[in-house]
Amino acid sequence: MTPHVAQKVRHSGIDGRTTHSGYAMSQRHRKKIEAPFGWAKTVGGMAQTVHRGLDRVRAQFTMTMAACNLARLPKLLAT
């Protein structure tokens, strides 16, 4: 696995050796992974939890991710 590095269009200090063709694909997968976590922080109330203790925060996170999946379900079923 090779790391992907952002490269500017003009005057970049990064040459073609450090970028690869899988960068665009990696960015699409990254968006799919990070979007639910952003939703959990903005909508799901996970930015600042009110619970204390690992078990309670874990339960809140599980419920928040389940709600995120339920919110995505109509869009996924439409395709």
Jmol script that loads the backbone (N, CA, C; Angstrom):
load data "model"
ATOM      1  N   MET A   1       0.848  -1.168   0.000  1.00  0.00           N
ATOM      2  CA  MET A   1       0.000   0.000   0.000  1.00  0.00           C
ATOM      3  C   MET A   1       0.889   1.224   0.000  1.00  0.00           C
ATOM      4  N   THR A   2       0.594   2.154  -0.875  1.00  0.00           N
ATOM      5  CA  THR A   2       1.373   3.381  -0.945  1.00  0.00           C
ATOM      6  C   THR A   2       0.561   4.530  -0.378  1.00  0.00           C
ATOM      7  N   PRO A   3       1.168   5.439   0.352  1.00  0.00           N
ATOM      8  CA  PRO A   3       0.420   6.568   0.907  1.00  0.00           C
ATOM      9  C   PRO A   3       0.029   7.542  -0.186  1.00  0.00           C
ATOM     10  N   HIS A   4      -1.100   8.212   0.023  1.00  0.00           N
ATOM     11  CA  HIS A   4      -1.488   9.236  -0.939  1.00  0.00           C
ATOM     12  C   HIS A   4      -1.266  10.608  -0.318  1.00  0.00           C
ATOM     13  N   VAL A   5      -0.791  11.512  -1.135  1.00  0.00           N
ATOM     14  CA  VAL A   5      -0.437  12.849  -0.698  1.00  0.00           C
ATOM     15  C   VAL A   5      -1.119  13.836  -1.624  1.00  0.00           C
ATOM     16  N   ALA A   6      -1.687  14.886  -1.071  1.00  0.00           N
ATOM     17  CA  ALA A   6      -2.334  15.904  -1.896  1.00  0.00           C
ATOM     18  C   ALA A   6      -1.274  16.665  -2.678  1.00  0.00           C
ATOM     19  N   GLN A   7      -1.572  16.938  -3.932  1.00  0.00           N
ATOM     20  CA  GLN A   7      -0.626  17.632  -4.802  1.00  0.00           C
ATOM     21  C   GLN A   7      -1.317  18.841  -5.415  1.00  0.00           C
ATOM     22  N   LYS A   8      -0.677  19.995  -5.325  1.00  0.00           N
ATOM     23  CA  LYS A   8      -1.228  21.205  -5.934  1.00  0.00           C
ATOM     24  C   LYS A   8      -1.114  21.113  -7.446  1.00  0.00           C
ATOM     25  N   VAL A   9      -1.968  21.849  -8.130  1.00  0.00           N
ATOM     26  CA  VAL A   9      -1.927  21.843  -9.588  1.00  0.00           C
ATOM     27  C   VAL A   9      -0.694  22.583 -10.090  1.00  0.00           C
ATOM     28  N   ARG A  10      -0.397  23.723  -9.495  1.00  0.00           N
ATOM     29  CA  ARG A  10       0.760  24.511  -9.918  1.00  0.00           C
ATOM     30  C   ARG A  10       1.738  24.661  -8.774  1.00  0.00           C
ATOM     31  N   HIS A  11       3.005  24.667  -9.080  1.00  0.00           N
ATOM     32  CA  HIS A  11       4.083  24.935  -8.127  1.00  0.00           C
ATOM     33  C   HIS A  11       4.044  23.991  -6.926  1.00  0.00           C
ATOM     34  N   SER A  12       3.864  22.727  -7.189  1.00  0.00           N
ATOM     35  CA  SER A  12       3.807  21.756  -6.111  1.00  0.00           C
ATOM     36  C   SER A  12       5.207  21.247  -5.786  1.00  0.00           C
ATOM     37  N   GLY A  13       5.482  21.067  -4.528  1.00  0.00           N
ATOM     38  CA  GLY A  13       6.744  20.490  -4.105  1.00  0.00           C
ATOM     39  C   GLY A  13       6.725  18.970  -4.159  1.00  0.00           C
ATOM     40  N   ILE A  14       5.577  18.409  -4.526  1.00  0.00           N
ATOM     41  CA  ILE A  14       5.416  16.961  -4.594  1.00  0.00           C
ATOM     42  C   ILE A  14       5.446  16.553  -6.061  1.00  0.00           C
ATOM     43  N   ASP A  15       6.336  15.661  -6.402  1.00  0.00           N
ATOM     44  CA  ASP A  15       6.432  15.231  -7.790  1.00  0.00           C
ATOM     45  C   ASP A  15       5.588  13.974  -8.022  1.00  0.00           C
ATOM     46  N   GLY A  16       5.687  13.432  -9.202  1.00  0.00           N
ATOM     47  CA  GLY A  16       4.871  12.290  -9.586  1.00  0.00           C
ATOM     48  C   GLY A  16       5.216  10.993  -8.884  1.00  0.00           C
ATOM     49  N   ARG A  17       6.357  10.944  -8.205  1.00  0.00           N
ATOM     50  CA  ARG A  17       6.743   9.699  -7.529  1.00  0.00           C
ATOM     51  C   ARG A  17       5.896   9.437  -6.291  1.00  0.00           C
ATOM     52  N   THR A  18       5.396  10.487  -5.648  1.00  0.00           N
ATOM     53  CA  THR A  18       4.655  10.286  -4.404  1.00  0.00           C
ATOM     54  C   THR A  18       3.153  10.224  -4.616  1.00  0.00           C
ATOM     55  N   THR A  19       2.690  10.548  -5.790  1.00  0.00           N
ATOM     56  CA  THR A  19       1.265  10.420  -6.081  1.00  0.00           C
ATOM     57  C   THR A  19       1.072   9.186  -6.950  1.00  0.00           C
ATOM     58  N   HIS A  20      -0.096   8.645  -6.928  1.00  0.00           N
ATOM     59  CA  HIS A  20      -0.360   7.455  -7.720  1.00  0.00           C
ATOM     60  C   HIS A  20      -1.778   7.495  -8.255  1.00  0.00           C
ATOM     61  N   SER A  21      -2.093   6.591  -9.139  1.00  0.00           N
ATOM     62  CA  SER A  21      -3.385   6.616  -9.824  1.00  0.00           C
ATOM     63  C   SER A  21      -4.544   6.266  -8.907  1.00  0.00           C
ATOM     64  N   GLY A  22      -4.286   5.640  -7.784  1.00  0.00           N
ATOM     65  CA  GLY A  22      -5.351   5.260  -6.875  1.00  0.00           C
ATOM     66  C   GLY A  22      -5.785   6.371  -5.934  1.00  0.00           C
ATOM     67  N   TYR A  23      -5.223   7.568  -6.099  1.00  0.00           N
ATOM     68  CA  TYR A  23      -5.537   8.665  -5.179  1.00  0.00           C
ATOM     69  C   TYR A  23      -7.003   9.051  -5.242  1.00  0.00           C
ATOM     70  N   ALA A  24      -7.567   9.182  -6.442  1.00  0.00           N
ATOM     71  CA  ALA A  24      -8.982   9.562  -6.573  1.00  0.00           C
ATOM     72  C   ALA A  24      -9.880   8.502  -5.968  1.00  0.00           C
ATOM     73  N   MET A  25      -9.553   7.247  -6.194  1.00  0.00           N
ATOM     74  CA  MET A  25     -10.343   6.162  -5.614  1.00  0.00           C
ATOM     75  C   MET A  25     -10.239   6.188  -4.087  1.00  0.00           C
ATOM     76  N   SER A  26      -9.051   6.458  -3.581  1.00  0.00           N
ATOM     77  CA  SER A  26      -8.855   6.533  -2.144  1.00  0.00           C
ATOM     78  C   SER A  26      -9.673   7.666  -1.534  1.00  0.00           C
ATOM     79  N   GLN A  27      -9.743   8.791  -2.215  1.00  0.00           N
ATOM     80  CA  GLN A  27     -10.516   9.924  -1.710  1.00  0.00           C
ATOM     81  C   GLN A  27     -12.019   9.606  -1.689  1.00  0.00           C
ATOM     82  N   ARG A  28     -12.506   8.863  -2.680  1.00  0.00           N
ATOM     83  CA  ARG A  28     -13.923   8.475  -2.690  1.00  0.00           C
ATOM     84  C   ARG A  28     -14.235   7.541  -1.526  1.00  0.00           C
ATOM     85  N   HIS A  29     -13.349   6.602  -1.269  1.00  0.00           N
ATOM     86  CA  HIS A  29     -13.554   5.692  -0.142  1.00  0.00           C
ATOM     87  C   HIS A  29     -13.448   6.440   1.182  1.00  0.00           C
ATOM     88  N   ARG A  30     -12.536   7.381   1.253  1.00  0.00           N
ATOM     89  CA  ARG A  30     -12.381   8.179   2.471  1.00  0.00           C
ATOM     90  C   ARG A  30     -13.652   8.959   2.782  1.00  0.00           C
ATOM     91  N   LYS A  31     -14.290   9.517   1.742  1.00  0.00           N
ATOM     92  CA  LYS A  31     -15.534  10.257   1.917  1.00  0.00           C
ATOM     93  C   LYS A  31     -16.625   9.345   2.483  1.00  0.00           C
ATOM     94  N   LYS A  32     -16.709   8.119   1.971  1.00  0.00           N
ATOM     95  CA  LYS A  32     -17.718   7.174   2.439  1.00  0.00           C
ATOM     96  C   LYS A  32     -17.488   6.780   3.897  1.00  0.00           C
ATOM     97  N   ILE A  33     -16.240   6.753   4.312  1.00  0.00           N
ATOM     98  CA  ILE A  33     -15.923   6.355   5.682  1.00  0.00           C
ATOM     99  C   ILE A  33     -16.119   7.515   6.651  1.00  0.00           C
ATOM    100  N   GLU A  34     -15.702   8.709   6.264  1.00  0.00           N
ATOM    101  CA  GLU A  34     -15.728   9.834   7.191  1.00  0.00           C
ATOM    102  C   GLU A  34     -17.081  10.531   7.275  1.00  0.00           C
ATOM    103  N   ALA A  35     -17.940  10.365   6.286  1.00  0.00           N
ATOM    104  CA  ALA A  35     -19.242  11.030   6.298  1.00  0.00           C
ATOM    105  C   ALA A  35     -20.108  10.620   7.498  1.00  0.00           C
ATOM    106  N   PRO A  36     -20.219   9.328   7.843  1.00  0.00           N
ATOM    107  CA  PRO A  36     -21.027   8.979   9.026  1.00  0.00           C
ATOM    108  C   PRO A  36     -20.481   9.558  10.331  1.00  0.00           C
ATOM    109  N   PHE A  37     -19.161   9.672  10.434  1.00  0.00           N
ATOM    110  CA  PHE A  37     -18.604  10.253  11.652  1.00  0.00           C
ATOM    111  C   PHE A  37     -18.918  11.748  11.736  1.00  0.00           C
ATOM    112  N   GLY A  38     -18.911  12.445  10.619  1.00  0.00           N
ATOM    113  CA  GLY A  38     -19.316  13.843  10.604  1.00  0.00           C
ATOM    114  C   GLY A  38     -20.781  14.005  10.955  1.00  0.00           C
ATOM    115  N   TRP A  39     -21.616  13.096  10.427  1.00  0.00           N
ATOM    116  CA  TRP A  39     -23.042  13.123  10.753  1.00  0.00           C
ATOM    117  C   TRP A  39     -23.239  12.900  12.247  1.00  0.00           C
ATOM    118  N   ALA A  40     -22.480  11.961  12.813  1.00  0.00           N
ATOM    119  CA  ALA A  40     -22.612  11.662  14.239  1.00  0.00           C
ATOM    120  C   ALA A  40     -22.241  12.860  15.097  1.00  0.00           C
ATOM    121  N   LYS A  41     -21.260  13.638  14.647  1.00  0.00           N
ATOM    122  CA  LYS A  41     -20.846  14.794  15.430  1.00  0.00           C
ATOM    123  C   LYS A  41     -21.822  15.951  15.302  1.00  0.00           C
ATOM    124  N   THR A  42     -22.374  16.182  14.105  1.00  0.00           N
ATOM    125  CA  THR A  42     -23.247  17.339  13.916  1.00  0.00           C
ATOM    126  C   THR A  42     -24.686  17.040  14.291  1.00  0.00           C
ATOM    127  N   VAL A  43     -25.204  15.924  13.851  1.00  0.00           N
ATOM    128  CA  VAL A  43     -26.614  15.600  14.062  1.00  0.00           C
ATOM    129  C   VAL A  43     -26.804  14.677  15.264  1.00  0.00           C
ATOM    130  N   GLY A  44     -25.911  13.708  15.414  1.00  0.00           N
ATOM    131  CA  GLY A  44     -26.080  12.678  16.430  1.00  0.00           C
ATOM    132  C   GLY A  44     -25.648  13.051  17.830  1.00  0.00           C
ATOM    133  N   GLY A  45     -25.075  14.218  18.013  1.00  0.00           N
ATOM    134  CA  GLY A  45     -24.713  14.654  19.361  1.00  0.00           C
ATOM    135  C   GLY A  45     -23.445  14.023  19.906  1.00  0.00           C
ATOM    136  N   MET A  46     -22.573  13.546  19.046  1.00  0.00           N
ATOM    137  CA  MET A  46     -21.348  12.909  19.512  1.00  0.00           C
ATOM    138  C   MET A  46     -20.174  13.880  19.613  1.00  0.00           C
ATOM    139  N   ALA A  47     -20.382  15.144  19.273  1.00  0.00           N
ATOM    140  CA  ALA A  47     -19.287  16.113  19.355  1.00  0.00           C
ATOM    141  C   ALA A  47     -18.855  16.301  20.809  1.00  0.00           C
ATOM    142  N   GLN A  48     -19.832  16.324  21.696  1.00  0.00           N
ATOM    143  CA  GLN A  48     -19.528  16.450  23.120  1.00  0.00           C
ATOM    144  C   GLN A  48     -20.547  15.597  23.862  1.00  0.00           C
ATOM    145  N   THR A  49     -20.141  14.429  24.236  1.00  0.00           N
ATOM    146  CA  THR A  49     -21.058  13.497  24.862  1.00  0.00           C
ATOM    147  C   THR A  49     -21.353  13.901  26.304  1.00  0.00           C
ATOM    148  N   VAL A  50     -22.524  13.554  26.763  1.00  0.00           N
ATOM    149  CA  VAL A  50     -22.920  13.872  28.132  1.00  0.00           C
ATOM    150  C   VAL A  50     -22.731  12.668  29.043  1.00  0.00           C
ATOM    151  N   HIS A  51     -22.347  11.545  28.457  1.00  0.00           N
ATOM    152  CA  HIS A  51     -22.172  10.319  29.231  1.00  0.00           C
ATOM    153  C   HIS A  51     -20.748  10.200  29.734  1.00  0.00           C
ATOM    154  N   ARG A  52     -20.618   9.492  30.843  1.00  0.00           N
ATOM    155  CA  ARG A  52     -19.297   9.188  31.389  1.00  0.00           C
ATOM    156  C   ARG A  52     -19.151   7.684  31.446  1.00  0.00           C
ATOM    157  N   GLY A  53     -17.985   7.230  31.147  1.00  0.00           N
ATOM    158  CA  GLY A  53     -17.723   5.798  31.175  1.00  0.00           C
ATOM    159  C   GLY A  53     -17.700   5.229  29.769  1.00  0.00           C
ATOM    160  N   LEU A  54     -16.792   4.312  29.574  1.00  0.00           N
ATOM    161  CA  LEU A  54     -16.590   3.728  28.255  1.00  0.00           C
ATOM    162  C   LEU A  54     -17.821   2.972  27.766  1.00  0.00           C
ATOM    163  N   ASP A  55     -18.464   2.236  28.646  1.00  0.00           N
ATOM    164  CA  ASP A  55     -19.631   1.451  28.226  1.00  0.00           C
ATOM    165  C   ASP A  55     -20.788   2.336  27.778  1.00  0.00           C
ATOM    166  N   ARG A  56     -21.025   3.414  28.492  1.00  0.00           N
ATOM    167  CA  ARG A  56     -22.135   4.306  28.117  1.00  0.00           C
ATOM    168  C   ARG A  56     -21.842   5.063  26.831  1.00  0.00           C
ATOM    169  N   VAL A  57     -20.614   5.526  26.674  1.00  0.00           N
ATOM    170  CA  VAL A  57     -20.251   6.230  25.437  1.00  0.00           C
ATOM    171  C   VAL A  57     -20.286   5.264  24.263  1.00  0.00           C
ATOM    172  N   ARG A  58     -19.844   4.036  24.473  1.00  0.00           N
ATOM    173  CA  ARG A  58     -19.895   3.025  23.421  1.00  0.00           C
ATOM    174  C   ARG A  58     -21.348   2.743  23.025  1.00  0.00           C
ATOM    175  N   ALA A  59     -22.238   2.677  23.996  1.00  0.00           N
ATOM    176  CA  ALA A  59     -23.652   2.450  23.696  1.00  0.00           C
ATOM    177  C   ALA A  59     -24.242   3.636  22.932  1.00  0.00           C
ATOM    178  N   GLN A  60     -23.884   4.855  23.327  1.00  0.00           N
ATOM    179  CA  GLN A  60     -24.360   6.031  22.611  1.00  0.00           C
ATOM    180  C   GLN A  60     -23.842   6.042  21.179  1.00  0.00           C
ATOM    181  N   PHE A  61     -22.578   5.682  20.995  1.00  0.00           N
ATOM    182  CA  PHE A  61     -21.999   5.647  19.657  1.00  0.00           C
ATOM    183  C   PHE A  61     -22.698   4.602  18.790  1.00  0.00           C
ATOM    184  N   THR A  62     -22.975   3.440  19.359  1.00  0.00           N
ATOM    185  CA  THR A  62     -23.666   2.386  18.614  1.00  0.00           C
ATOM    186  C   THR A  62     -25.057   2.834  18.200  1.00  0.00           C
ATOM    187  N   MET A  63     -25.770   3.460  19.098  1.00  0.00           N
ATOM    188  CA  MET A  63     -27.115   3.942  18.778  1.00  0.00           C
ATOM    189  C   MET A  63     -27.069   5.071  17.749  1.00  0.00           C
ATOM    190  N   THR A  64     -26.084   5.935  17.844  1.00  0.00           N
ATOM    191  CA  THR A  64     -25.949   7.028  16.889  1.00  0.00           C
ATOM    192  C   THR A  64     -25.651   6.496  15.495  1.00  0.00           C
ATOM    193  N   MET A  65     -24.765   5.513  15.399  1.00  0.00           N
ATOM    194  CA  MET A  65     -24.439   4.931  14.092  1.00  0.00           C
ATOM    195  C   MET A  65     -25.624   4.154  13.523  1.00  0.00           C
ATOM    196  N   ALA A  66     -26.410   3.521  14.398  1.00  0.00           N
ATOM    197  CA  ALA A  66     -27.615   2.843  13.932  1.00  0.00           C
ATOM    198  C   ALA A  66     -28.610   3.865  13.378  1.00  0.00           C
ATOM    199  N   ALA A  67     -28.729   5.019  14.044  1.00  0.00           N
ATOM    200  CA  ALA A  67     -29.614   6.078  13.550  1.00  0.00           C
ATOM    201  C   ALA A  67     -29.101   6.640  12.231  1.00  0.00           C
ATOM    202  N   CYS A  68     -27.797   6.735  12.096  1.00  0.00           N
ATOM    203  CA  CYS A  68     -27.202   7.201  10.838  1.00  0.00           C
ATOM    204  C   CYS A  68     -27.542   6.238   9.710  1.00  0.00           C
ATOM    205  N   ASN A  69     -27.436   4.943   9.973  1.00  0.00           N
ATOM    206  CA  ASN A  69     -27.781   3.951   8.960  1.00  0.00           C
ATOM    207  C   ASN A  69     -29.260   4.004   8.609  1.00  0.00           C
ATOM    208  N   LEU A  70     -30.114   4.221   9.600  1.00  0.00           N
ATOM    209  CA  LEU A  70     -31.545   4.338   9.321  1.00  0.00           C
ATOM    210  C   LEU A  70     -31.856   5.586   8.504  1.00  0.00           C
ATOM    211  N   ALA A  71     -31.117   6.660   8.758  1.00  0.00           N
ATOM    212  CA  ALA A  71     -31.319   7.884   7.979  1.00  0.00           C
ATOM    213  C   ALA A  71     -30.856   7.703   6.538  1.00  0.00           C
ATOM    214  N   ARG A  72     -29.842   6.884   6.312  1.00  0.00           N
ATOM    215  CA  ARG A  72     -29.336   6.630   4.953  1.00  0.00           C
ATOM    216  C   ARG A  72     -30.158   5.596   4.212  1.00  0.00           C
ATOM    217  N   LEU A  73     -30.939   4.806   4.902  1.00  0.00           N
ATOM    218  CA  LEU A  73     -31.643   3.676   4.297  1.00  0.00           C
ATOM    219  C   LEU A  73     -32.551   4.050   3.133  1.00  0.00           C
ATOM    220  N   PRO A  74     -33.393   5.088   3.212  1.00  0.00           N
ATOM    221  CA  PRO A  74     -34.248   5.408   2.056  1.00  0.00           C
ATOM    222  C   PRO A  74     -33.455   5.732   0.807  1.00  0.00           C
ATOM    223  N   LYS A  75     -32.345   6.428   0.948  1.00  0.00           N
ATOM    224  CA  LYS A  75     -31.516   6.763  -0.220  1.00  0.00           C
ATOM    225  C   LYS A  75     -30.879   5.508  -0.793  1.00  0.00           C
ATOM    226  N   LEU A  76     -30.461   4.599   0.066  1.00  0.00           N
ATOM    227  CA  LEU A  76     -29.844   3.362  -0.409  1.00  0.00           C
ATOM    228  C   LEU A  76     -30.858   2.448  -1.094  1.00  0.00           C
ATOM    229  N   LEU A  77     -32.092   2.432  -0.607  1.00  0.00           N
ATOM    230  CA  LEU A  77     -33.117   1.581  -1.205  1.00  0.00           C
ATOM    231  C   LEU A  77     -33.634   2.156  -2.522  1.00  0.00           C
ATOM    232  N   ALA A  78     -33.483   3.463  -2.723  1.00  0.00           N
ATOM    233  CA  ALA A  78     -33.982   4.096  -3.948  1.00  0.00           C
ATOM    234  C   ALA A  78     -33.127   3.741  -5.162  1.00  0.00           C
ATOM    235  N   THR A  79     -31.880   3.360  -4.927  1.00  0.00           N
ATOM    236  CA  THR A  79     -31.009   3.059  -6.069  1.00  0.00           C
ATOM    237  C   THR A  79     -31.159   1.642  -6.545  1.00  0.00           C
TER     238      THR A  79
END
end "model"
wireframe off; spacefill off
backbone 0.3
color backbone group
